[in-house]
C-alpha cells in the first residue's frame, strides 16, 4: 500500500501491526510586506484574504509531505491520529506543524 496519512486513529480495512513512534513535520514560511498589507486591508473591510489562504494551503501540503517522508524513513506505511496546527509569529513568519503516530499496517485477516 502507499503511505496513508489520516486524522483518524485507525485505517478501515487494515489493522495496525506495529507502532513505530511519533512523527512530525514542520514548515516555516515567510510572508511579504504586500501580502501583509493586503491581508490587513481585507481584514479591515471584512473580506477573506486569499493570499494568506493560499500560503497556508501551500505550507500545510509541504508539512504533510515532510511528515510522510519522515514516517516512510521509519518504515511506516501510514500515519494515524494526525493533528495539524498553525501559528503566525510576530516577525511575519507562518509556522505549520503536523504530528501523528507512524505505524505499519497489515490488511485485515493477514
Biopython code that builds the backbone (N, CA, C, O; Angstrom):
import numpy as np
from Bio.PDB.StructureBuilder import StructureBuilder

atoms = [
    (1, "UNK", "N", (0.847, -1.199, 0.000)),
    (1, "UNK", "CA", (0.000, 0.000, 0.000)),
    (1, "UNK", "C", (0.880, 1.246, 0.000)),
    (1, "UNK", "O", (2.015, 1.223, 0.475)),
    (2, "UNK", "N", (0.345, 2.310, -0.531)),
    (2, "UNK", "CA", (1.051, 3.590, -0.485)),
    (2, "UNK", "C", (0.876, 4.191, 0.907)),
    (2, "UNK", "O", (0.054, 3.715, 1.690)),
    (3, "UNK", "N", (1.628, 5.212, 1.212)),
    (3, "UNK", "CA", (1.567, 5.833, 2.538)),
    (3, "UNK", "C", (0.214, 6.512, 2.733)),
    (3, "UNK", "O", (-0.219, 7.312, 1.903)),
    (4, "UNK", "N", (-0.440, 6.183, 3.832)),
    (4, "UNK", "CA", (-1.729, 6.762, 4.186)),
    (4, "UNK", "C", (-1.510, 7.719, 5.352)),
    (4, "UNK", "O", (-0.854, 7.374, 6.334)),
    (5, "UNK", "N", (-2.059, 8.915, 5.236)),
    (5, "UNK", "CA", (-1.994, 9.905, 6.320)),
    (5, "UNK", "C", (-3.424, 10.252, 6.682)),
    (5, "UNK", "O", (-4.195, 10.700, 5.833)),
    (6, "UNK", "N", (-3.786, 10.043, 7.964)),
    (6, "UNK", "CA", (-5.160, 10.266, 8.381)),
    (6, "UNK", "C", (-5.250, 10.843, 9.792)),
    (6, "UNK", "O", (-4.382, 10.609, 10.633)),
    (7, "UNK", "N", (-6.308, 11.594, 10.027)),
    (7, "UNK", "CA", (-6.544, 12.134, 11.363)),
    (7, "UNK", "C", (-7.227, 11.114, 12.268)),
    (7, "UNK", "O", (-7.295, 11.312, 13.481)),
    (8, "UNK", "N", (-7.723, 10.045, 11.701)),
    (8, "UNK", "CA", (-8.407, 9.012, 12.480)),
    (8, "UNK", "C", (-7.397, 8.108, 13.185)),
    (8, "UNK", "O", (-6.238, 8.051, 12.776)),
    (9, "UNK", "N", (-7.821, 7.392, 14.249)),
    (9, "UNK", "CA", (-6.887, 6.544, 14.986)),
    (9, "UNK", "C", (-6.617, 5.190, 14.318)),
    (9, "UNK", "O", (-5.761, 4.432, 14.774)),
    (10, "UNK", "N", (-7.343, 4.892, 13.243)),
    (10, "UNK", "CA", (-7.145, 3.628, 12.532)),
    (10, "UNK", "C", (-7.464, 3.849, 11.059)),
    (10, "UNK", "O", (-7.937, 4.916, 10.668)),
    (11, "UNK", "N", (-7.198, 2.820, 10.242)),
    (11, "UNK", "CA", (-7.483, 2.876, 8.813)),
    (11, "UNK", "C", (-8.409, 1.717, 8.489)),
    (11, "UNK", "O", (-8.050, 0.556, 8.683)),
    (12, "UNK", "N", (-9.594, 2.030, 7.998)),
    (12, "UNK", "CA", (-10.586, 0.998, 7.698)),
    (12, "UNK", "C", (-10.018, -0.028, 6.717)),
    (12, "UNK", "O", (-9.418, 0.329, 5.703)),
    (13, "UNK", "N", (-10.220, -1.309, 7.037)),
    (13, "UNK", "CA", (-9.749, -2.386, 6.180)),
    (13, "UNK", "C", (-8.342, -2.864, 6.509)),
    (13, "UNK", "O", (-7.854, -3.818, 5.903)),
    (14, "UNK", "N", (-7.685, -2.209, 7.466)),
    (14, "UNK", "CA", (-6.327, -2.573, 7.863)),
    (14, "UNK", "C", (-6.253, -2.677, 9.374)),
    (14, "UNK", "O", (-7.023, -2.042, 10.094)),
    (15, "UNK", "N", (-5.323, -3.478, 9.839)),
    (15, "UNK", "CA", (-5.052, -3.488, 11.278)),
    (15, "UNK", "C", (-3.644, -2.949, 11.488)),
    (15, "UNK", "O", (-2.767, -3.116, 10.640)),
    (16, "UNK", "N", (-3.442, -2.306, 12.622)),
    (16, "UNK", "CA", (-2.118, -1.787, 12.935)),
    (16, "UNK", "C", (-1.276, -2.943, 13.436)),
    (16, "UNK", "O", (-1.574, -3.551, 14.464)),
    (17, "UNK", "N", (-0.221, -3.237, 12.694)),
    (17, "UNK", "CA", (0.672, -4.339, 13.012)),
    (17, "UNK", "C", (1.737, -3.909, 14.023)),
    (17, "UNK", "O", (2.051, -4.641, 14.961)),
    (18, "UNK", "N", (2.297, -2.690, 13.811)),
    (18, "UNK", "CA", (3.335, -2.165, 14.710)),
    (18, "UNK", "C", (3.208, -0.652, 14.813)),
    (18, "UNK", "O", (2.930, 0.040, 13.834)),
    (19, "UNK", "N", (3.420, -0.163, 16.023)),
    (19, "UNK", "CA", (3.518, 1.280, 16.251)),
    (19, "UNK", "C", (4.999, 1.640, 16.204)),
    (19, "UNK", "O", (5.801, 1.083, 16.954)),
    (20, "UNK", "N", (5.357, 2.564, 15.330)),
    (20, "UNK", "CA", (6.767, 2.886, 15.119)),
    (20, "UNK", "C", (7.220, 4.151, 15.836)),
    (20, "UNK", "O", (8.421, 4.402, 15.940)),
    (21, "UNK", "N", (6.286, 4.946, 16.328)),
    (21, "UNK", "CA", (6.651, 6.139, 17.078)),
    (21, "UNK", "C", (5.998, 7.397, 16.550)),
    (21, "UNK", "O", (5.358, 7.407, 15.498)),
    (22, "UNK", "N", (6.181, 8.447, 17.310)),
    (22, "UNK", "CA", (5.633, 9.750, 16.939)),
    (22, "UNK", "C", (6.480, 10.334, 15.819)),
    (22, "UNK", "O", (7.707, 10.231, 15.823)),
    (23, "UNK", "N", (5.806, 10.941, 14.875)),
    (23, "UNK", "CA", (6.486, 11.572, 13.746)),
    (23, "UNK", "C", (5.897, 12.974, 13.581)),
    (23, "UNK", "O", (4.718, 13.203, 13.850)),
    (24, "UNK", "N", (6.732, 13.896, 13.140)),
    (24, "UNK", "CA", (6.274, 15.280, 12.991)),
    (24, "UNK", "C", (6.850, 15.905, 11.726)),
    (24, "UNK", "O", (7.881, 15.478, 11.206)),
    (25, "UNK", "N", (6.168, 16.902, 11.265)),
    (25, "UNK", "CA", (6.644, 17.726, 10.161)),
    (25, "UNK", "C", (6.395, 19.169, 10.541)),
    (25, "UNK", "O", (5.392, 19.484, 11.182)),
    (26, "UNK", "N", (7.285, 20.031, 10.156)),
    (26, "UNK", "CA", (7.104, 21.449, 10.447)),
    (26, "UNK", "C", (7.636, 22.276, 9.287)),
    (26, "UNK", "O", (8.668, 21.958, 8.694)),
    (27, "UNK", "N", (6.914, 23.336, 8.980)),
    (27, "UNK", "CA", (7.302, 24.213, 7.885)),
    (27, "UNK", "C", (7.124, 25.652, 8.357)),
    (27, "UNK", "O", (6.072, 26.019, 8.880)),
    (28, "UNK", "N", (8.148, 26.450, 8.167)),
    (28, "UNK", "CA", (8.077, 27.882, 8.468)),
    (28, "UNK", "C", (8.211, 28.630, 7.149)),
    (28, "UNK", "O", (9.181, 28.447, 6.414)),
    (29, "UNK", "N", (7.239, 29.463, 6.863)),
    (29, "UNK", "CA", (7.254, 30.238, 5.629)),
    (29, "UNK", "C", (7.170, 31.716, 5.951)),
    (29, "UNK", "O", (6.446, 32.129, 6.858)),
    (30, "UNK", "N", (7.904, 32.492, 5.213)),
    (30, "UNK", "CA", (7.847, 33.936, 5.397)),
    (30, "UNK", "C", (6.726, 34.529, 4.578)),
    (30, "UNK", "O", (6.331, 33.970, 3.555)),
    (31, "UNK", "N", (6.221, 35.642, 5.018)),
    (31, "UNK", "CA", (5.230, 36.390, 4.247)),
    (31, "UNK", "C", (5.856, 37.724, 3.881)),
    (31, "UNK", "O", (6.772, 38.196, 4.557)),
    (32, "UNK", "N", (5.368, 38.321, 2.827)),
    (32, "UNK", "CA", (5.978, 39.581, 2.398)),
    (32, "UNK", "C", (5.111, 40.786, 2.754)),
    (32, "UNK", "O", (3.951, 40.637, 3.139)),
    (33, "UNK", "N", (5.669, 41.941, 2.625)),
    (33, "UNK", "CA", (5.006, 43.186, 3.023)),
    (33, "UNK", "C", (3.693, 43.403, 2.262)),
    (33, "UNK", "O", (2.692, 43.790, 2.864)),
    (34, "UNK", "N", (3.686, 43.159, 0.959)),
    (34, "UNK", "CA", (2.476, 43.385, 0.162)),
    (34, "UNK", "C", (1.354, 42.468, 0.640)),
    (34, "UNK", "O", (0.212, 42.901, 0.794)),
    (35, "UNK", "N", (1.686, 41.207, 0.872)),
    (35, "UNK", "CA", (0.683, 40.262, 1.344)),
    (35, "UNK", "C", (0.150, 40.698, 2.710)),
    (35, "UNK", "O", (-1.055, 40.639, 2.955)),
    (36, "UNK", "N", (1.047, 41.135, 3.599)),
    (36, "UNK", "CA", (0.626, 41.620, 4.916)),
    (36, "UNK", "C", (-0.303, 42.819, 4.776)),
    (36, "UNK", "O", (-1.336, 42.896, 5.441)),
    (37, "UNK", "N", (0.071, 43.752, 3.908)),
    (37, "UNK", "CA", (-0.753, 44.946, 3.709)),
    (37, "UNK", "C", (-2.132, 44.567, 3.176)),
    (37, "UNK", "O", (-3.142, 45.072, 3.664)),
    (38, "UNK", "N", (-2.182, 43.689, 2.188)),
    (38, "UNK", "CA", (-3.462, 43.280, 1.601)),
    (38, "UNK", "C", (-4.304, 42.531, 2.629)),
    (38, "UNK", "O", (-5.524, 42.690, 2.665)),
    (39, "UNK", "N", (-3.667, 41.726, 3.454)),
    (39, "UNK", "CA", (-4.393, 40.999, 4.496)),
    (39, "UNK", "C", (-5.004, 41.970, 5.499)),
    (39, "UNK", "O", (-6.154, 41.810, 5.908)),
    (40, "UNK", "N", (-4.232, 42.973, 5.890)),
    (40, "UNK", "CA", (-4.753, 43.969, 6.824)),
    (40, "UNK", "C", (-5.910, 44.742, 6.205)),
    (40, "UNK", "O", (-6.904, 45.028, 6.873)),
    (41, "UNK", "N", (-5.776, 45.076, 4.934)),
    (41, "UNK", "CA", (-6.841, 45.785, 4.236)),
    (41, "UNK", "C", (-8.093, 44.916, 4.159)),
    (41, "UNK", "O", (-9.194, 45.392, 4.434)),
    (42, "UNK", "N", (-7.936, 43.665, 3.793)),
    (42, "UNK", "CA", (-9.080, 42.751, 3.699)),
    (42, "UNK", "C", (-9.727, 42.547, 5.060)),
    (42, "UNK", "O", (-10.953, 42.513, 5.167)),
    (43, "UNK", "N", (-8.902, 42.410, 6.113)),
    (43, "UNK", "CA", (-9.446, 42.276, 7.465)),
    (43, "UNK", "C", (-10.246, 43.508, 7.847)),
    (43, "UNK", "O", (-11.292, 43.407, 8.488)),
    (44, "UNK", "N", (-9.747, 44.676, 7.449)),
    (44, "UNK", "CA", (-10.413, 45.937, 7.777)),
    (44, "UNK", "C", (-11.802, 46.013, 7.137)),
    (44, "UNK", "O", (-12.753, 46.472, 7.770)),
    (45, "UNK", "N", (-11.919, 45.565, 5.886)),
    (45, "UNK", "CA", (-13.213, 45.649, 5.201)),
    (45, "UNK", "C", (-14.022, 44.353, 5.341)),
    (45, "UNK", "O", (-15.128, 44.254, 4.810)),
    (46, "UNK", "N", (-13.482, 43.375, 6.046)),
    (46, "UNK", "CA", (-14.230, 42.154, 6.321)),
    (46, "UNK", "C", (-14.181, 41.112, 5.223)),
    (46, "UNK", "O", (-15.007, 40.199, 5.220)),
    (47, "UNK", "N", (-13.259, 41.209, 4.303)),
    (47, "UNK", "CA", (-13.156, 40.243, 3.220)),
    (47, "UNK", "C", (-12.208, 39.103, 3.601)),
    (47, "UNK", "O", (-11.420, 39.219, 4.540)),
    (48, "UNK", "N", (-12.302, 38.015, 2.861)),
    (48, "UNK", "CA", (-11.363, 36.910, 3.052)),
    (48, "UNK", "C", (-10.039, 37.281, 2.402)),
    (48, "UNK", "O", (-10.003, 38.018, 1.416)),
    (49, "UNK", "N", (-8.950, 36.763, 2.965)),
    (49, "UNK", "CA", (-7.627, 37.048, 2.422)),
    (49, "UNK", "C", (-7.102, 35.812, 1.694)),
    (49, "UNK", "O", (-6.532, 34.907, 2.304)),
    (50, "UNK", "N", (-7.306, 35.793, 0.380)),
    (50, "UNK", "CA", (-6.920, 34.626, -0.407)),
    (50, "UNK", "C", (-5.404, 34.437, -0.437)),
    (50, "UNK", "O", (-4.932, 33.307, -0.554)),
    (51, "UNK", "N", (-4.640, 35.515, -0.335)),
    (51, "UNK", "CA", (-3.182, 35.381, -0.342)),
    (51, "UNK", "C", (-2.722, 34.556, 0.854)),
    (51, "UNK", "O", (-1.889, 33.661, 0.710)),
    (52, "UNK", "N", (-3.265, 34.855, 2.037)),
    (52, "UNK", "CA", (-2.902, 34.083, 3.225)),
    (52, "UNK", "C", (-3.437, 32.661, 3.140)),
    (52, "UNK", "O", (-2.761, 31.716, 3.547)),
    (53, "UNK", "N", (-4.655, 32.505, 2.610)),
    (53, "UNK", "CA", (-5.232, 31.173, 2.475)),
    (53, "UNK", "C", (-4.373, 30.300, 1.564)),
    (53, "UNK", "O", (-4.142, 29.128, 1.861)),
    (54, "UNK", "N", (-3.905, 30.863, 0.465)),
    (54, "UNK", "CA", (-3.035, 30.118, -0.455)),
    (54, "UNK", "C", (-1.724, 29.742, 0.224)),
    (54, "UNK", "O", (-1.243, 28.619, 0.073)),
    (55, "UNK", "N", (-1.149, 30.675, 0.969)),
    (55, "UNK", "CA", (0.111, 30.430, 1.663)),
    (55, "UNK", "C", (-0.075, 29.337, 2.725)),
    (55, "UNK", "O", (0.783, 28.467, 2.873)),
    (56, "UNK", "N", (-1.180, 29.378, 3.452)),
    (56, "UNK", "CA", (-1.470, 28.362, 4.455)),
    (56, "UNK", "C", (-1.639, 26.990, 3.813)),
    (56, "UNK", "O", (-1.134, 25.997, 4.337)),
    (57, "UNK", "N", (-2.336, 26.926, 2.699)),
    (57, "UNK", "CA", (-2.543, 25.672, 1.982)),
    (57, "UNK", "C", (-1.206, 25.109, 1.495)),
    (57, "UNK", "O", (-0.955, 23.909, 1.612)),
    (58, "UNK", "N", (-0.365, 25.963, 0.957)),
    (58, "UNK", "CA", (0.970, 25.574, 0.490)),
    (58, "UNK", "C", (1.805, 25.030, 1.654)),
    (58, "UNK", "O", (2.468, 24.001, 1.524)),
    (59, "UNK", "N", (1.767, 25.723, 2.775)),
    (59, "UNK", "CA", (2.538, 25.298, 3.946)),
    (59, "UNK", "C", (2.008, 23.984, 4.503)),
    (59, "UNK", "O", (2.793, 23.121, 4.897)),
    (60, "UNK", "N", (0.691, 23.818, 4.543)),
    (60, "UNK", "CA", (0.097, 22.576, 5.055)),
    (60, "UNK", "C", (0.497, 21.392, 4.177)),
    (60, "UNK", "O", (0.851, 20.332, 4.694)),
    (61, "UNK", "N", (0.445, 21.560, 2.858)),
    (61, "UNK", "CA", (0.837, 20.491, 1.940)),
    (61, "UNK", "C", (2.301, 20.108, 2.127)),
    (61, "UNK", "O", (2.636, 18.923, 2.163)),
    (62, "UNK", "N", (3.175, 21.109, 2.245)),
    (62, "UNK", "CA", (4.607, 20.844, 2.446)),
    (62, "UNK", "C", (4.843, 20.144, 3.777)),
    (62, "UNK", "O", (5.684, 19.250, 3.870)),
    (63, "UNK", "N", (4.116, 20.541, 4.791)),
    (63, "UNK", "CA", (4.246, 19.958, 6.122)),
    (63, "UNK", "C", (3.841, 18.482, 6.108)),
    (63, "UNK", "O", (4.533, 17.643, 6.686)),
    (64, "UNK", "N", (2.727, 18.164, 5.454)),
    (64, "UNK", "CA", (2.277, 16.771, 5.374)),
    (64, "UNK", "C", (3.230, 15.928, 4.533)),
    (64, "UNK", "O", (3.438, 14.751, 4.828)),
    (65, "UNK", "N", (3.811, 16.518, 3.489)),
    (65, "UNK", "CA", (4.818, 15.805, 2.689)),
    (65, "UNK", "C", (6.012, 15.445, 3.561)),
    (65, "UNK", "O", (6.505, 14.318, 3.516)),
    (66, "UNK", "N", (6.478, 16.413, 4.360)),
    (66, "UNK", "CA", (7.613, 16.185, 5.257)),
    (66, "UNK", "C", (7.272, 15.112, 6.292)),
    (66, "UNK", "O", (8.090, 14.232, 6.559)),
    (67, "UNK", "N", (6.093, 15.175, 6.866)),
    (67, "UNK", "CA", (5.626, 14.174, 7.824)),
    (67, "UNK", "C", (5.660, 12.792, 7.185)),
    (67, "UNK", "O", (6.151, 11.839, 7.789)),
    (68, "UNK", "N", (5.140, 12.681, 5.968)),
    (68, "UNK", "CA", (5.115, 11.403, 5.259)),
    (68, "UNK", "C", (6.500, 10.871, 4.960)),
    (68, "UNK", "O", (6.741, 9.671, 5.089)),
    (69, "UNK", "N", (7.420, 11.745, 4.561)),
    (69, "UNK", "CA", (8.789, 11.315, 4.277)),
    (69, "UNK", "C", (9.468, 10.784, 5.530)),
    (69, "UNK", "O", (10.158, 9.766, 5.481)),
    (70, "UNK", "N", (9.275, 11.466, 6.648)),
    (70, "UNK", "CA", (9.876, 11.012, 7.905)),
    (70, "UNK", "C", (9.282, 9.682, 8.355)),
    (70, "UNK", "O", (9.996, 8.819, 8.866)),
    (71, "UNK", "N", (7.978, 9.519, 8.165)),
    (71, "UNK", "CA", (7.325, 8.257, 8.531)),
    (71, "UNK", "C", (7.851, 7.116, 7.663)),
    (71, "UNK", "O", (8.129, 6.028, 8.168)),
    (72, "UNK", "N", (7.986, 7.357, 6.374)),
    (72, "UNK", "CA", (8.490, 6.333, 5.458)),
    (72, "UNK", "C", (9.913, 5.923, 5.833)),
    (72, "UNK", "O", (10.265, 4.748, 5.730)),
    (73, "UNK", "N", (10.730, 6.881, 6.266)),
    (73, "UNK", "CA", (12.097, 6.566, 6.696)),
    (73, "UNK", "C", (12.103, 5.660, 7.929)),
    (73, "UNK", "O", (13.066, 4.930, 8.165)),
    (74, "UNK", "N", (11.029, 5.712, 8.709)),
    (74, "UNK", "CA", (10.903, 4.869, 9.893)),
    (74, "UNK", "C", (10.373, 3.478, 9.532)),
    (74, "UNK", "O", (10.322, 2.593, 10.386)),
    (75, "UNK", "N", (9.980, 3.286, 8.272)),
    (75, "UNK", "CA", (9.429, 2.008, 7.837)),
    (75, "UNK", "C", (7.906, 1.961, 7.903)),
    (75, "UNK", "O", (7.317, 0.885, 7.802)),
    (76, "UNK", "N", (7.272, 3.098, 8.069)),
    (76, "UNK", "CA", (5.814, 3.153, 8.183)),
    (76, "UNK", "C", (5.154, 3.135, 6.807)),
    (76, "UNK", "O", (5.734, 3.573, 5.814)),
    (77, "UNK", "N", (3.937, 2.621, 6.773)),
    (77, "UNK", "CA", (3.136, 2.766, 5.563)),
    (77, "UNK", "C", (1.866, 3.575, 5.856)),
    (77, "UNK", "O", (0.985, 3.704, 5.007)),
    (78, "UNK", "N", (1.795, 4.120, 7.092)),
    (78, "UNK", "CA", (0.685, 5.007, 7.444)),
    (78, "UNK", "C", (1.071, 5.875, 8.640)),
    (78, "UNK", "O", (1.960, 5.538, 9.422)),
    (79, "UNK", "N", (0.377, 6.994, 8.751)),
    (79, "UNK", "CA", (0.475, 7.851, 9.931)),
    (79, "UNK", "C", (-0.960, 8.084, 10.387)),
    (79, "UNK", "O", (-1.783, 8.594, 9.626)),
    (80, "UNK", "N", (-1.259, 7.712, 11.627)),
    (80, "UNK", "CA", (-2.611, 7.850, 12.160)),
    (80, "UNK", "C", (-2.640, 8.925, 13.244)),
    (80, "UNK", "O", (-1.608, 9.296, 13.802)),
    (81, "UNK", "N", (-3.837, 9.413, 13.525)),
    (81, "UNK", "CA", (-4.007, 10.409, 14.578)),
    (81, "UNK", "C", (-3.317, 11.727, 14.288)),
    (81, "UNK", "O", (-2.841, 12.394, 15.206)),
    (82, "UNK", "N", (-3.256, 12.110, 13.022)),
    (82, "UNK", "CA", (-2.539, 13.327, 12.641)),
    (82, "UNK", "C", (-3.277, 14.563, 13.147)),
    (82, "UNK", "O", (-4.496, 14.681, 13.019)),
    (83, "UNK", "N", (-2.514, 15.466, 13.717)),
    (83, "UNK", "CA", (-3.031, 16.754, 14.191)),
    (83, "UNK", "C", (-2.264, 17.845, 13.463)),
    (83, "UNK", "O", (-1.036, 17.809, 13.385)),
    (84, "UNK", "N", (-2.992, 18.808, 12.935)),
    (84, "UNK", "CA", (-2.392, 19.961, 12.255)),
    (84, "UNK", "C", (-2.598, 21.208, 13.098)),
    (84, "UNK", "O", (-3.653, 21.397, 13.704)),
    (85, "UNK", "N", (-1.580, 22.051, 13.129)),
    (85, "UNK", "CA", (-1.674, 23.298, 13.868)),
    (85, "UNK", "C", (-0.905, 24.358, 13.095)),
    (85, "UNK", "O", (0.009, 24.038, 12.336)),
    (86, "UNK", "N", (-1.267, 25.599, 13.285)),
    (86, "UNK", "CA", (-0.525, 26.686, 12.631)),
    (86, "UNK", "C", (-0.443, 27.867, 13.585)),
    (86, "UNK", "O", (-1.253, 28.033, 14.496)),
    (87, "UNK", "N", (0.559, 28.663, 13.334)),
    (87, "UNK", "CA", (0.795, 29.848, 14.156)),
    (87, "UNK", "C", (1.421, 30.923, 13.287)),
    (87, "UNK", "O", (2.294, 30.633, 12.469)),
    (88, "UNK", "N", (0.986, 32.146, 13.456)),
    (88, "UNK", "CA", (1.623, 33.275, 12.790)),
    (88, "UNK", "C", (2.487, 33.953, 13.843)),
    (88, "UNK", "O", (1.989, 34.437, 14.860)),
    (89, "UNK", "N", (3.784, 33.979, 13.584)),
    (89, "UNK", "CA", (4.721, 34.547, 14.542)),
    (89, "UNK", "C", (4.823, 36.055, 14.351)),
    (89, "UNK", "O", (4.476, 36.582, 13.294)),
    (90, "UNK", "N", (5.295, 36.732, 15.366)),
    (90, "UNK", "CA", (5.364, 38.195, 15.361)),
    (90, "UNK", "C", (6.222, 38.746, 14.226)),
    (90, "UNK", "O", (5.968, 39.856, 13.758)),
    (91, "UNK", "N", (7.214, 38.017, 13.777)),
    (91, "UNK", "CA", (8.116, 38.518, 12.740)),
    (91, "UNK", "C", (7.597, 38.277, 11.321)),
    (91, "UNK", "O", (8.343, 38.421, 10.353)),
    (92, "UNK", "N", (6.314, 37.910, 11.198)),
    (92, "UNK", "CA", (5.730, 37.701, 9.877)),
    (92, "UNK", "C", (5.915, 36.303, 9.333)),
    (92, "UNK", "O", (5.535, 36.024, 8.196)),
    (93, "UNK", "N", (6.492, 35.423, 10.123)),
    (93, "UNK", "CA", (6.658, 34.034, 9.702)),
    (93, "UNK", "C", (5.392, 33.251, 10.025)),
    (93, "UNK", "O", (4.711, 33.520, 11.015)),
    (94, "UNK", "N", (5.097, 32.290, 9.183)),
    (94, "UNK", "CA", (3.965, 31.406, 9.404)),
    (94, "UNK", "C", (4.531, 30.014, 9.682)),
    (94, "UNK", "O", (5.337, 29.501, 8.906)),
    (95, "UNK", "N", (4.110, 29.409, 10.781)),
    (95, "UNK", "CA", (4.599, 28.096, 11.187)),
    (95, "UNK", "C", (3.451, 27.111, 11.116)),
    (95, "UNK", "O", (2.404, 27.332, 11.724)),
    (96, "UNK", "N", (3.637, 26.019, 10.375)),
    (96, "UNK", "CA", (2.641, 24.960, 10.284)),
    (96, "UNK", "C", (3.270, 23.686, 10.826)),
    (96, "UNK", "O", (4.379, 23.317, 10.441)),
    (97, "UNK", "N", (2.551, 23.017, 11.723)),
    (97, "UNK", "CA", (3.044, 21.810, 12.373)),
    (97, "UNK", "C", (2.065, 20.669, 12.143)),
    (97, "UNK", "O", (0.851, 20.873, 12.146)),
    (98, "UNK", "N", (2.594, 19.476, 11.946)),
    (98, "UNK", "CA", (1.770, 18.271, 11.850)),
    (98, "UNK", "C", (2.462, 17.186, 12.654)),
    (98, "UNK", "O", (3.683, 17.037, 12.594)),
    (99, "UNK", "N", (1.670, 16.427, 13.411)),
    (99, "UNK", "CA", (2.248, 15.309, 14.149)),
    (99, "UNK", "C", (1.248, 14.163, 14.165)),
    (99, "UNK", "O", (0.041, 14.366, 14.037)),
    (100, "UNK", "N", (1.769, 12.971, 14.323)),
    (100, "UNK", "CA", (0.925, 11.786, 14.365)),
    (100, "UNK", "C", (1.759, 10.588, 14.770)),
    (100, "UNK", "O", (2.917, 10.729, 15.161)),
    (101, "UNK", "N", (1.169, 9.418, 14.675)),
    (101, "UNK", "CA", (1.860, 8.178, 15.026)),
    (101, "UNK", "C", (2.141, 7.383, 13.762)),
    (101, "UNK", "O", (1.220, 7.030, 13.026)),
    (102, "UNK", "N", (3.413, 7.102, 13.513)),
    (102, "UNK", "CA", (3.814, 6.290, 12.372)),
    (102, "UNK", "C", (3.536, 4.832, 12.713)),
    (102, "UNK", "O", (3.901, 4.350, 13.785)),
    (103, "UNK", "N", (2.878, 4.133, 11.778)),
    (103, "UNK", "CA", (2.514, 2.737, 12.015)),
    (103, "UNK", "C", (2.793, 1.891, 10.784)),
    (103, "UNK", "O", (2.922, 2.398, 9.670)),
    (104, "UNK", "N", (2.884, 0.582, 11.017)),
    (104, "UNK", "CA", (2.949, -0.388, 9.936)),
    (104, "UNK", "C", (1.582, -1.076, 9.902)),
    (104, "UNK", "O", (1.157, -1.676, 10.889)),
    (105, "UNK", "N", (0.909, -0.984, 8.773)),
    (105, "UNK", "CA", (-0.417, -1.584, 8.612)),
    (105, "UNK", "C", (-0.318, -2.935, 7.925)),
    (105, "UNK", "O", (0.566, -3.169, 7.102)),
    (106, "UNK", "N", (-1.237, -3.814, 8.277)),
    (106, "UNK", "CA", (-1.406, -5.093, 7.579)),
    (106, "UNK", "C", (-2.878, -5.186, 7.208)),
    (106, "UNK", "O", (-3.733, -4.675, 7.931)),
    (107, "UNK", "N", (-3.180, -5.830, 6.091)),
    (107, "UNK", "CA", (-4.574, -5.984, 5.667)),
    (107, "UNK", "C", (-5.327, -6.806, 6.708)),
    (107, "UNK", "O", (-4.761, -7.715, 7.317)),
    (108, "UNK", "N", (-6.613, -6.484, 6.912)),
    (108, "UNK", "CA", (-7.441, -7.250, 7.856)),
    (108, "UNK", "C", (-7.405, -8.727, 7.435)),
    (108, "UNK", "O", (-7.478, -9.048, 6.249)),
    (109, "UNK", "N", (-7.295, -9.593, 8.400)),
    (109, "UNK", "CA", (-7.278, -11.028, 8.112)),
    (109, "UNK", "C", (-5.892, -11.574, 7.806)),
    (109, "UNK", "O", (-5.731, -12.778, 7.606)),
    (110, "UNK", "N", (-4.876, -10.690, 7.767)),
    (110, "UNK", "CA", (-3.492, -11.144, 7.500)),
    (110, "UNK", "C", (-2.847, -11.671, 8.751)),
    (110, "UNK", "O", (-1.691, -12.095, 8.719)),
]
sb = StructureBuilder()
sb.init_structure("model")
sb.init_model(0)
sb.init_chain("A")
sb.init_seg("    ")
for serial, (resi, resn, name, xyz) in enumerate(atoms, 1):
    if name == "N":
        sb.init_residue(resn, " ", resi, " ")
    sb.init_atom(name, np.array(xyz, "f"), 0.0, 1.0, " ", f" {name:<3s}", serial, name[0])
structure = sb.get_structure()
